[in-house]
């Protein structure tokens, strides 16, 4: 038997095994059917394509975090939900009652606890965000936890690494976790200095195992920082000069939050769980990691985290719930407009019901496949009263919903199937008229830098652009 025949047999039997797995796999049946056809009619090419782009399949235990058993967590959540339901009897403000109803529903969908004593600051410009973050890093006394998808090797990151090493020399604990894909252009030399100074560092899903691992498509897309358990950051900003507007796209329109309050403890617990999964090591959890806050403010918030470690992704449930709540307006920023069919239908139905649904997307290519898919989806949604605007001032990377000026979501999750199914994501769901109005006004202010995307623009695409759209939407179907 020649080597060629042997390789052909290996590919053939591997394809048969993959087809059997796809037949029994829970999840997107349309995607599974397409992959079965590709593997059946193009065995070698299909095998290679599946390795690169295929639907992730995995066993639940790969993503389990050991600790409190699942039944105990469910029991505790049920108790908290019961307390919320009981507490509604004593709440007179109709808006607060509505907030509690939504919070209980989100907890049933595996969101975190609803916490009402936070002071939340919103950032619309990276220069403001990093100025405050670096000041909080300078003031750290006990520990710093950082979890990011992308950390560049540039001026801003070098300034941050100098700060972290300085804090290590002062006796502050520092842990830094970066996704392996996001670390491709990362500060490798500075990380060595950081570790030598006593810092703890971990990659998330390291590169040597990415290609052949069923977890290759599961990236840690979260952006979380926790300082001393008192201050937390979550949002859409990675760390690098481009997020200050110094990259090829120019001005960088993003959104982030700074949280002071007891929601920081939930953010820190999220970090602990991800750290244990990435490193296989426990952090000896003690009271210093969860200092009491007292009454820090009056902003209400839930942390919503989703990923392949959750049976029904809470991020998708959050977005669906926000759309279902709307009576007047839904304003969305997203760099990628590739929602799943359920979310797309729900947004269209809201618009057809008289809700003012507006979405801002970029006017320039960040990821080619997703850009053309975004325009295709804009074309479909515009037929059903959804208004889609292209942003011309720079690049819009913000991932936000604001509904009726009183419900907000700010975080890392894009409006695409990768964020809704494959990636690890974290959003802050905020219940606040103060912040809601601030976010609503920010959206309206951005419209001065936008133009309404039209059906005429879509139909005027060149033959080459139409071909790109076809390829992009086909790739979208394979997710």
C-alpha positions as CSV (number, residue, x, y, z in Angstrom):
1,X,0.0,0.0,0.0
2,X,1.4,3.4,-1.1
3,X,1.6,6.4,1.2
4,X,-0.9,8.2,-1.0
5,X,-3.5,5.4,-0.6
6,X,-2.9,5.2,3.1
7,X,-3.5,9.0,3.5
8,X,-6.6,8.7,1.3
9,X,-8.0,6.0,3.6
10,X,-7.2,8.0,6.7
11,X,-9.0,11.0,5.3
12,X,-11.9,8.9,4.2
13,X,-12.5,7.2,7.5
14,X,-11.9,10.5,9.4
15,X,-14.6,12.1,7.2
16,X,-17.0,9.2,8.0
17,X,-16.3,9.8,11.7
18,X,-16.8,13.5,11.4
19,X,-20.1,12.9,9.5
20,X,-21.3,10.6,12.3
21,X,-20.4,13.2,14.9
22,X,-22.2,15.9,13.0
23,X,-25.3,13.8,12.7
24,X,-25.5,13.4,16.5
25,X,-24.3,16.9,17.4
26,X,-26.7,19.3,19.1
27,X,-26.8,22.8,17.8
28,X,-27.1,24.4,14.4
29,X,-28.6,21.7,12.2
30,X,-28.3,23.7,9.0
31,X,-24.6,24.2,9.5
32,X,-24.1,20.5,10.3
33,X,-26.0,19.6,7.1
34,X,-23.8,21.8,5.0
35,X,-20.6,20.3,6.5
36,X,-21.9,16.8,5.9
37,X,-22.4,17.7,2.2
38,X,-18.9,19.3,1.9
39,X,-17.2,16.2,3.6
40,X,-19.2,13.8,1.4
41,X,-18.6,15.4,-2.0
42,X,-15.1,16.9,-1.4
43,X,-13.4,14.5,1.1
44,X,-9.9,16.0,1.2
45,X,-10.8,19.6,0.7
46,X,-13.7,19.2,3.1
47,X,-11.4,17.7,5.8
48,X,-9.0,20.6,5.5
49,X,-11.7,23.2,5.5
50,X,-13.3,21.6,8.6
51,X,-10.0,21.7,10.5
52,X,-9.7,25.4,9.7
53,X,-13.3,26.7,10.0
54,X,-15.5,23.8,11.2
55,X,-18.2,23.9,13.8
56,X,-16.6,23.3,17.2
57,X,-17.7,20.2,19.1
58,X,-16.5,19.3,22.5
59,X,-17.3,17.6,25.7
60,X,-18.8,19.7,28.5
61,X,-16.0,18.7,30.9
62,X,-13.4,20.5,28.8
63,X,-15.0,23.8,29.9
64,X,-16.0,22.9,33.5
65,X,-14.6,24.9,36.3
66,X,-14.3,22.8,39.4
67,X,-15.6,24.3,42.6
68,X,-19.1,24.6,43.8
69,X,-21.2,21.8,42.2
70,X,-23.7,22.8,39.6
71,X,-26.7,21.7,41.6
72,X,-25.6,23.9,44.5
73,X,-25.1,26.9,42.2
74,X,-28.6,26.3,40.8
75,X,-30.1,26.1,44.3
76,X,-28.4,29.3,45.3
77,X,-29.6,31.1,42.2
78,X,-33.1,29.9,42.9
79,X,-33.0,31.3,46.4
80,X,-31.8,34.7,45.1
81,X,-34.5,34.7,42.4
82,X,-37.1,34.0,45.1
83,X,-35.8,36.9,47.2
84,X,-36.1,39.2,44.1
85,X,-39.7,38.0,43.5
86,X,-40.5,38.5,47.2
87,X,-38.8,41.9,47.2
88,X,-40.9,43.2,44.3
89,X,-44.0,43.3,46.7
90,X,-42.3,46.1,48.6
91,X,-41.2,48.2,45.6
92,X,-43.5,51.0,44.6
93,X,-41.6,52.5,41.6
94,X,-42.9,50.8,38.4
95,X,-39.5,51.1,36.7
96,X,-37.7,49.4,39.7
97,X,-40.3,46.6,39.5
98,X,-39.6,46.2,35.8
99,X,-35.9,46.1,36.5
100,X,-36.4,43.4,39.0
101,X,-38.5,41.4,36.6
102,X,-35.9,41.6,33.9
103,X,-33.1,40.8,36.4
104,X,-34.8,37.6,37.6
105,X,-35.4,36.5,34.0
106,X,-31.7,37.1,33.2
107,X,-30.7,35.1,36.3
108,X,-32.8,32.2,35.1
109,X,-30.8,32.5,31.8
110,X,-27.5,32.2,33.8
111,X,-26.6,35.9,34.2
112,X,-25.0,36.9,37.5
113,X,-26.7,38.5,40.5
114,X,-28.5,41.9,40.2
115,X,-26.5,44.4,42.2
116,X,-27.9,47.9,42.9
117,X,-25.1,49.8,44.7
118,X,-22.6,50.6,41.9
119,X,-21.1,53.8,40.6
120,X,-20.6,53.3,36.8
121,X,-18.7,55.6,34.5
122,X,-19.0,55.3,30.7
123,X,-16.1,55.8,28.3
124,X,-16.6,56.7,24.6
125,X,-13.0,57.5,23.9
126,X,-10.0,55.3,24.6
127,X,-7.9,58.2,25.8
128,X,-10.2,58.8,28.7
129,X,-10.6,55.1,29.5
130,X,-6.8,54.3,29.6
131,X,-6.1,57.5,31.6
132,X,-8.3,56.3,34.4
133,X,-7.3,52.6,34.1
134,X,-3.6,53.5,34.4
135,X,-4.3,55.8,37.3
136,X,-6.2,52.9,39.1
137,X,-3.2,50.6,38.3
138,X,-0.8,53.1,39.9
139,X,-3.0,53.2,43.0
140,X,-3.2,49.4,43.4
141,X,-2.3,48.2,46.8
142,X,-3.2,44.5,46.8
143,X,-3.8,42.9,43.4
144,X,-4.4,43.5,39.7
145,X,-6.2,41.0,37.5
146,X,-6.3,41.7,33.7
147,X,-8.0,39.5,31.1
148,X,-8.0,40.7,27.5
149,X,-8.4,39.3,24.0
150,X,-5.7,41.5,22.3
151,X,-2.7,43.2,23.9
152,X,-0.4,44.8,21.3
153,X,3.4,45.5,21.5
154,X,3.4,49.2,21.2
155,X,3.8,52.5,23.2
156,X,0.6,52.2,25.3
157,X,1.3,48.5,26.2
158,X,4.9,49.3,27.1
159,X,3.6,52.0,29.4
160,X,1.2,49.5,31.0
161,X,4.0,46.8,31.3
162,X,6.2,49.4,33.1
163,X,3.4,50.1,35.5
164,X,2.7,46.4,36.2
165,X,6.4,45.6,36.8
166,X,6.6,48.6,39.1
167,X,3.6,47.4,41.1
168,X,5.1,43.9,41.3
169,X,8.3,45.4,42.8
170,X,6.0,47.1,45.4
171,X,4.6,43.8,46.4
172,X,1.3,43.9,44.5
173,X,0.0,40.6,43.0
174,X,-0.5,40.9,39.2
175,X,-2.1,38.3,37.0
176,X,-2.4,38.8,33.2
177,X,-4.3,36.5,30.8
178,X,-4.4,37.1,27.0
179,X,-6.0,35.0,24.3
180,X,-3.4,33.1,22.3
181,X,-4.7,34.5,19.0
182,X,-4.8,38.0,20.4
183,X,-1.2,37.5,21.6
184,X,0.2,37.0,18.1
185,X,1.3,40.7,18.0
186,X,1.7,40.9,21.7
187,X,4.6,42.1,23.9
188,X,6.5,38.8,24.2
189,X,9.8,40.4,25.5
190,X,7.9,42.5,28.0
191,X,6.0,39.4,29.2
192,X,9.3,37.7,30.0
193,X,10.3,40.7,32.1
194,X,6.9,40.7,33.7
195,X,7.3,37.0,34.7
196,X,10.8,37.5,35.9
197,X,9.6,40.3,38.2
198,X,7.1,37.8,39.8
199,X,4.0,38.4,37.6
200,X,1.7,35.5,36.7
201,X,0.9,35.1,33.0
202,X,-1.3,32.7,31.1
203,X,-2.3,32.3,27.4
204,X,-5.9,31.2,26.8
205,X,-6.0,28.2,24.4
206,X,-2.3,28.2,23.4
207,X,-1.3,28.1,19.7
208,X,0.3,24.6,19.5
209,X,-3.1,23.0,20.2
210,X,-5.3,25.4,18.2
211,X,-5.3,23.8,14.7
212,X,-6.2,20.3,15.5
213,X,-8.2,21.0,18.7
214,X,-12.0,21.0,18.6
215,X,-11.7,24.1,20.7
216,X,-9.8,26.0,18.0
217,X,-12.7,28.5,17.4
218,X,-13.4,29.2,21.1
219,X,-11.5,32.4,21.8
220,X,-11.5,34.4,25.0
221,X,-12.9,37.7,23.7
222,X,-13.5,39.2,27.1
223,X,-12.0,42.5,28.3
224,X,-11.9,42.6,32.1
225,X,-9.7,44.4,34.6
226,X,-10.1,44.3,38.4
227,X,-8.0,46.3,40.8
228,X,-7.9,45.5,44.5
229,X,-11.5,44.1,44.2
230,X,-12.8,47.7,44.4
231,X,-12.6,48.9,40.8
232,X,-13.5,46.9,37.7
233,X,-13.5,47.6,33.9
234,X,-15.5,45.8,31.3
235,X,-16.3,46.8,27.7
236,X,-15.1,46.6,24.1
237,X,-11.5,48.1,24.4
238,X,-8.5,45.8,24.0
239,X,-5.1,47.3,24.9
240,X,-3.0,49.0,22.2
241,X,-2.3,52.3,20.5
242,X,-5.1,51.8,17.9
243,X,-7.7,52.0,20.7
244,X,-6.4,55.6,21.3
245,X,-7.1,56.4,17.6
246,X,-3.4,56.0,16.6
247,X,-3.9,53.0,14.3
248,X,-4.6,52.8,10.5
249,X,-8.4,53.3,11.0
250,X,-7.9,56.7,12.8
251,X,-10.5,57.6,15.4
252,X,-11.6,54.5,17.3
253,X,-15.2,54.6,18.5
254,X,-15.7,52.1,21.3
255,X,-17.5,51.9,24.6
256,X,-16.3,50.8,28.1
257,X,-17.3,51.0,31.7
258,X,-15.6,51.6,35.0
259,X,-17.4,50.1,37.9
260,X,-17.0,50.8,41.6
261,X,-19.3,48.7,43.8
262,X,-20.2,45.2,44.7
263,X,-20.5,44.1,41.0
264,X,-16.7,44.2,41.0
265,X,-16.8,41.0,43.1
266,X,-18.7,39.3,40.3
267,X,-16.2,40.5,37.7
268,X,-13.4,39.1,39.9
269,X,-15.1,35.8,40.2
270,X,-15.3,35.7,36.4
271,X,-11.6,36.2,36.2
272,X,-11.0,33.4,38.8
273,X,-13.0,30.9,36.8
274,X,-11.3,31.8,33.5
275,X,-7.9,31.7,35.2
276,X,-8.4,28.3,36.6
277,X,-9.7,27.0,33.2
278,X,-6.6,28.5,31.4
279,X,-4.0,27.5,33.9
280,X,-5.4,24.5,35.6
281,X,-4.5,26.2,38.9
282,X,-6.7,27.4,41.7
283,X,-6.1,30.8,43.3
284,X,-6.4,30.6,47.0
285,X,-9.5,32.7,47.3
286,X,-9.5,34.9,50.5
287,X,-11.3,37.9,51.8
288,X,-8.7,40.3,50.3
289,X,-10.0,39.5,46.8
290,X,-13.6,40.5,47.8
291,X,-13.4,43.6,50.0
292,X,-16.8,45.0,51.1
293,X,-17.8,48.1,49.2
294,X,-20.6,49.5,51.2
295,X,-23.0,51.8,49.4
296,X,-20.8,53.0,46.5
297,X,-23.6,54.3,44.3
298,X,-27.1,53.7,43.0
299,X,-26.5,52.2,39.5
300,X,-27.9,48.7,39.0
301,X,-26.1,46.1,37.0
302,X,-25.8,42.4,36.1
303,X,-22.7,40.8,34.6
304,X,-23.7,38.6,31.6
305,X,-21.1,36.1,30.5
306,X,-21.5,33.6,27.7
307,X,-19.5,31.0,25.9
308,X,-19.2,27.3,25.1
309,X,-19.2,26.5,28.9
310,X,-22.9,27.5,29.0
311,X,-25.6,25.3,27.6
312,X,-27.8,28.2,26.4
313,X,-25.7,31.2,25.8
314,X,-26.9,34.0,28.2
315,X,-25.5,36.7,25.8
316,X,-28.1,35.8,23.1
317,X,-30.8,35.7,25.8
318,X,-29.7,39.2,27.0
319,X,-29.9,40.6,23.5
320,X,-33.3,39.0,22.8
321,X,-34.7,40.2,26.1
322,X,-33.5,43.8,25.4
323,X,-35.3,43.8,22.0
324,X,-38.5,42.3,23.6
325,X,-38.5,45.1,26.2
326,X,-38.5,47.9,23.7
327,X,-41.5,50.2,23.4
328,X,-39.9,53.2,21.7
329,X,-36.3,52.9,20.7
330,X,-33.5,50.3,20.2
331,X,-30.1,51.9,19.4
332,X,-27.2,49.5,18.6
333,X,-23.5,49.9,17.9
334,X,-21.8,46.9,16.4
335,X,-18.8,46.4,14.2
336,X,-20.3,43.2,12.8
337,X,-24.0,42.9,11.8
338,X,-24.3,39.1,11.5
339,X,-27.0,38.1,14.0
340,X,-28.5,34.7,14.1
341,X,-31.9,34.2,12.5
342,X,-33.8,34.4,15.8
343,X,-32.3,37.8,16.8
344,X,-32.6,39.1,13.3
345,X,-36.3,38.2,13.2
346,X,-36.9,39.7,16.6
347,X,-35.3,43.0,15.7
348,X,-37.3,43.2,12.4
349,X,-40.5,42.4,14.3
350,X,-39.8,45.2,16.8
351,X,-39.2,47.7,13.9
352,X,-42.4,46.5,12.1
353,X,-44.3,47.1,15.4
354,X,-43.3,50.8,15.5
355,X,-40.1,50.7,17.6
356,X,-37.4,53.0,16.2
357,X,-34.6,50.4,15.5
358,X,-31.3,52.0,14.4
359,X,-28.0,50.3,14.0
360,X,-24.5,51.9,13.4
361,X,-21.9,49.8,11.6
362,X,-18.5,50.6,10.2
363,X,-17.9,52.0,6.6
364,X,-14.6,50.2,6.2
365,X,-13.3,46.6,6.1
366,X,-11.9,45.2,9.4
367,X,-12.5,41.5,8.6
368,X,-13.4,41.0,4.9
369,X,-15.9,38.1,5.3
370,X,-17.8,39.8,8.1
371,X,-17.9,43.2,6.4
372,X,-19.7,41.9,3.3
373,X,-22.0,39.7,5.5
374,X,-22.9,42.8,7.5
375,X,-24.0,44.7,4.4
376,X,-26.0,41.7,3.2
377,X,-27.8,41.5,6.6
378,X,-28.3,45.3,6.5
379,X,-30.0,44.9,3.1
380,X,-32.3,42.2,4.5
381,X,-33.2,44.1,7.7
382,X,-33.8,47.4,5.9
383,X,-36.7,45.8,4.1
384,X,-38.4,45.5,7.5
385,X,-38.1,49.0,8.8
386,X,-34.7,48.6,10.5
387,X,-32.4,51.6,9.8
388,X,-28.7,50.9,9.3
389,X,-26.1,53.7,9.3
390,X,-22.4,53.6,8.2
391,X,-20.0,55.4,10.5
392,X,-17.4,57.6,8.7
393,X,-15.4,59.3,11.4
394,X,-13.1,56.3,12.0
395,X,-13.8,52.7,13.0
396,X,-16.8,51.8,15.2
397,X,-15.8,48.8,17.5
398,X,-18.4,49.5,20.2
399,X,-20.8,46.6,21.2
400,X,-23.8,48.3,22.8
401,X,-27.5,48.2,23.1
402,X,-29.6,51.0,24.6
403,X,-33.4,50.4,24.9
404,X,-35.9,53.2,25.7
405,X,-33.1,55.2,27.4
406,X,-33.3,52.9,30.5
407,X,-31.8,49.5,29.6
408,X,-28.2,49.2,28.4
409,X,-25.7,46.5,27.4
410,X,-22.0,47.4,27.1
411,X,-19.4,44.7,26.6
412,X,-17.3,42.5,24.4
413,X,-20.0,40.6,22.5
414,X,-20.5,41.5,18.8
415,X,-23.8,41.0,17.0
416,X,-22.5,38.0,15.2
417,X,-22.7,34.2,15.6
418,X,-19.1,33.9,16.7
419,X,-19.9,36.0,19.8
420,X,-23.3,34.3,20.3
421,X,-22.0,30.7,19.9
422,X,-18.3,30.3,20.0
423,X,-16.4,32.9,21.9
424,X,-16.2,33.6,25.7
425,X,-17.8,37.0,26.1
426,X,-18.8,39.3,29.0
427,X,-21.3,42.2,28.9
428,X,-22.5,44.6,31.6
429,X,-26.3,44.8,31.6
430,X,-27.1,48.2,33.2
431,X,-30.4,49.2,34.6
432,X,-30.2,53.0,34.8
433,X,-32.1,56.0,33.3
434,X,-29.0,58.2,34.0
435,X,-26.7,55.9,32.0
436,X,-29.5,55.0,29.5
437,X,-30.0,58.7,28.6
438,X,-26.2,59.2,28.4
439,X,-25.9,56.2,26.0
440,X,-28.9,57.3,23.9
441,X,-27.5,60.8,23.5
442,X,-24.1,59.3,22.5
443,X,-25.8,57.3,19.8
444,X,-27.6,60.3,18.5
445,X,-24.4,62.4,18.5
446,X,-22.7,59.7,16.5
447,X,-25.3,60.0,13.7
448,X,-23.7,63.3,12.6
449,X,-20.8,61.2,11.5
450,X,-23.0,58.6,9.7
451,X,-25.1,58.2,6.5
452,X,-28.1,56.0,6.2
453,X,-27.2,52.8,4.2
454,X,-29.7,52.4,1.3
455,X,-31.0,49.6,-0.9
456,X,-29.6,51.6,-3.9
457,X,-26.1,51.4,-2.4
458,X,-26.4,47.7,-1.9
459,X,-27.6,47.0,-5.4
460,X,-24.8,49.2,-6.9
461,X,-22.1,46.8,-5.7
462,X,-19.6,45.9,-8.4
463,X,-19.4,42.3,-9.7
464,X,-16.3,41.7,-7.5
465,X,-18.1,43.0,-4.4
466,X,-21.2,40.8,-5.2
467,X,-18.8,37.8,-5.4
468,X,-17.3,38.7,-2.0
469,X,-20.8,39.0,-0.6
470,X,-21.7,35.5,-1.8
471,X,-18.5,33.9,-0.4
472,X,-19.0,35.8,2.9
473,X,-22.6,34.7,3.4
474,X,-21.6,31.1,2.6
475,X,-18.9,31.2,5.2
476,X,-21.4,32.7,7.6
477,X,-23.6,29.6,7.1
478,X,-20.8,27.3,8.1
479,X,-20.5,28.8,11.6
